[in-house]
Amino acid sequence: MDKILKKIFKNKVFIKDKMKKFGFKVKGKDFVYTERLFANQFDLILKVSESNLLKARLIDVQTNDVYTLHLVEDASGTFIGDVKEAYENALDKIAQNCCSETFFIFPQSNRLAGLIKEKYGDSPEFLWEKAPGFGVFRNPSSRKWYGLISNIDKSKLDKNFKGEIEILNIKLDKNEIQNLLKQKGFYPAYHMNKQSWITIILDETLTDKKIMALVEKSHYFSQMKK
């Protein structure tokens, strides 16, 4: 994803009804939007996949070639600057009309935040200025945490991989933790007590239903006095 696209659509989720009203067309499992930009010199094509992955292209109308100079950081010139501004303005308009704000970056993280809010009435608390993507779920009665969603590089969990991901830390019985660590999608707790907490990767490896069943157990621990 290019930096402009990533910046504009960070912490936003697409709403299908709004997309259709705005002019997106359904093509297979994707939503595709096309708009003529910059005095009809370019076509903007924005594709949104079923899993909310984005891909944007500028096509030169005369040559049918993909234009990329607006994405080159050290590229200069009035024409390039004007094209970049038109590109950003078009994406901003799409974001304002087709998206809603979210707490987190990835779809599963935001779905889980919604499910937790629905079940327990708790919204994430963002406690650290230097870690704005770290959201704590706290039992209002005991003030104890029962969940923490955070964004990290996947290499911190597995040195064989790189790239930004989001994870959920929850508190469970130590015997259950040992059993879960044998399964895909679970890791030793990141930056928390590994005897009492476990990390779940939020990349659709596990279903929302399975994760919420474990969140319920973590919430139970947050009700206990000790």
C-alpha positions in Angstrom: 0.0 0.0 0.0 1.4 3.5 -0.9 2.0 5.9 2.0 -0.7 8.3 1.0 -3.3 5.5 0.8 -2.2 4.1 4.2 -2.3 7.5 5.9 -5.7 8.5 4.7 -7.4 5.1 5.4 -5.6 4.3 8.7 -8.1 3.4 11.4 -11.0 3.5 8.9 -13.4 0.7 7.9 -15.5 0.7 4.7 -19.3 0.6 5.0 -20.7 -1.3 2.0 -24.0 0.6 1.8 -22.1 3.9 1.7 -19.7 2.5 -0.9 -22.6 1.6 -3.2 -24.2 4.9 -2.8 -21.0 6.7 -3.5 -20.4 4.8 -6.8 -18.4 1.7 -6.0 -19.2 -1.2 -8.3 -19.1 -4.9 -7.1 -16.7 -7.0 -9.2 -16.5 -10.5 -7.8 -15.6 -10.2 -4.1 -14.1 -6.7 -4.6 -15.6 -3.2 -4.6 -14.1 -1.0 -7.3 -14.4 2.8 -7.7 -13.2 4.8 -10.8 -13.0 8.6 -11.1 -11.5 10.8 -13.8 -9.1 13.3 -12.2 -6.9 16.3 -13.0 -8.7 17.8 -16.0 -9.5 14.3 -17.3 -5.9 13.3 -17.7 -5.9 10.4 -15.2 -8.3 7.7 -14.0 -8.2 6.9 -10.4 -9.0 3.2 -9.7 -9.5 2.2 -6.1 -10.1 -1.5 -5.3 -11.3 -2.7 -1.9 -11.1 -6.4 -1.2 -13.5 -8.4 0.9 -10.9 -8.3 3.7 -10.5 -4.5 3.5 -7.2 -4.6 1.6 -6.8 -1.5 -0.6 -5.1 -1.0 -3.9 -5.1 2.4 -5.8 -3.8 3.2 -9.2 -3.6 6.3 -11.4 -3.9 5.5 -15.1 -2.8 8.0 -17.7 -5.8 8.3 -20.0 -3.8 8.9 -23.2 -1.2 6.2 -22.8 -3.1 3.8 -20.5 0.1 3.5 -18.4 0.2 3.5 -14.6 1.4 6.8 -13.3 3.6 6.6 -10.1 5.6 9.9 -9.8 3.1 11.2 -7.3 4.2 8.4 -4.9 7.9 9.2 -5.2 9.0 11.2 -2.1 11.8 13.1 -3.7 10.0 13.8 -7.0 9.6 17.5 -7.6 7.8 19.8 -10.0 4.5 21.7 -10.2 2.8 19.1 -12.3 3.7 16.2 -10.0 2.7 18.2 -6.9 -0.7 19.1 -8.5 -1.3 15.5 -9.4 -0.5 14.4 -5.9 -2.9 17.0 -4.5 -5.7 15.8 -6.7 -5.0 12.2 -5.8 -5.0 13.0 -2.0 -8.2 15.0 -2.3 -10.0 12.3 -4.2 -9.0 9.6 -1.6 -10.0 12.0 1.3 -13.4 12.4 -0.3 -13.9 8.6 -0.5 -12.8 8.2 3.1 -15.2 10.8 4.3 -18.2 9.4 2.4 -17.6 5.7 2.6 -15.9 4.9 5.9 -16.3 5.2 9.6 -13.6 5.8 12.2 -12.3 2.8 14.1 -10.2 2.2 17.2 -7.7 -0.1 15.5 -6.0 -0.8 12.2 -7.2 -4.2 11.1 -10.8 -5.5 10.6 -10.8 -8.3 13.2 -9.4 -6.0 15.9 -12.3 -3.6 15.3 -14.9 -6.3 15.2 -13.7 -7.7 18.5 -13.8 -4.2 20.0 -17.4 -3.9 18.9 -18.3 -7.4 20.3 -16.6 -6.5 23.7 -18.5 -3.2 23.8 -21.8 -5.0 23.0 -21.2 -7.8 25.6 -19.6 -5.8 28.5 -20.2 -2.2 27.7 -16.4 -1.5 27.7 -14.5 0.6 25.2 -10.7 0.4 24.9 -8.7 2.9 26.9 -5.6 4.3 25.2 -3.3 5.1 28.1 0.1 5.7 26.6 1.0 8.7 24.4 4.0 6.9 23.0 1.9 3.8 22.1 -1.3 5.3 20.7 -2.4 2.0 19.2 -2.4 0.1 22.5 -6.0 -0.2 23.8 -6.8 -1.7 27.2 -10.1 -3.3 28.1 -10.7 -2.9 31.8 -13.4 -4.2 34.2 -14.9 -1.0 35.5 -15.8 -2.7 38.9 -12.4 -4.1 39.7 -10.4 -1.8 37.5 -8.5 -5.0 36.4 -7.5 -5.5 32.7 -9.0 -8.4 30.8 -7.7 -7.5 27.4 -5.1 -5.5 25.5 -5.1 -5.0 21.8 -1.8 -3.6 20.4 0.0 -3.2 17.1 3.5 -4.6 16.8 5.8 -6.0 14.1 5.2 -9.7 13.7 8.9 -10.4 14.1 8.5 -9.8 17.8 6.4 -13.0 17.9 8.1 -14.9 15.1 11.6 -14.0 13.8 10.7 -15.6 10.4 8.1 -12.9 9.6 8.0 -9.1 9.3 5.1 -6.6 9.0 2.7 -4.7 11.2 0.0 -6.8 12.9 -2.4 -6.4 15.8 -2.6 -8.8 18.7 -4.8 -9.4 21.7 -3.4 -10.3 25.2 -5.9 -12.0 27.5 -5.6 -13.7 30.9 -6.3 -17.4 31.2 -5.6 -20.4 33.4 -2.0 -21.5 33.0 -2.9 -25.1 32.0 -5.2 -23.8 29.2 -2.4 -21.5 28.1 -0.1 -24.4 27.6 -2.7 -26.3 25.5 -3.5 -23.2 23.4 0.2 -22.6 22.6 0.2 -25.8 20.7 -2.4 -24.3 18.3 -2.0 -22.0 15.4 -2.7 -18.3 16.2 -1.5 -18.4 19.8 1.9 -17.1 21.1 3.5 -16.6 24.5 2.3 -13.3 26.0 4.0 -10.3 24.5 5.3 -8.0 27.2 3.1 -9.6 29.9 3.4 -12.4 32.4 3.6 -15.5 30.2 2.3 -17.7 33.1 -1.0 -15.9 33.2 -1.5 -14.2 29.8 -1.4 -15.4 26.2 -1.2 -13.5 22.9 -3.6 -14.1 20.1 -2.8 -12.8 16.6 -5.7 -10.9 15.0 -5.3 -11.8 11.4 -8.4 -14.0 10.9 -6.4 -17.1 11.8 -9.0 -17.7 14.6 -12.7 -16.9 14.4 -14.3 -14.0 16.3 -16.4 -16.6 18.1 -13.5 -18.6 19.4 -11.6 -15.5 20.5 -14.7 -14.1 22.3 -15.1 -17.3 24.2 -11.6 -16.9 25.6 -12.2 -13.2 26.3 -15.2 -14.3 28.4 -12.8 -16.4 30.5 -10.4 -13.5 30.9 -13.2 -11.2 31.9 -14.1 -13.7 34.6 -10.6 -13.4 36.0 -11.0 -9.6 36.1 -14.0 -10.0 38.5 -12.0 -12.0 41.1 -10.6 -10.2 44.1 -7.1 -11.7 43.8 
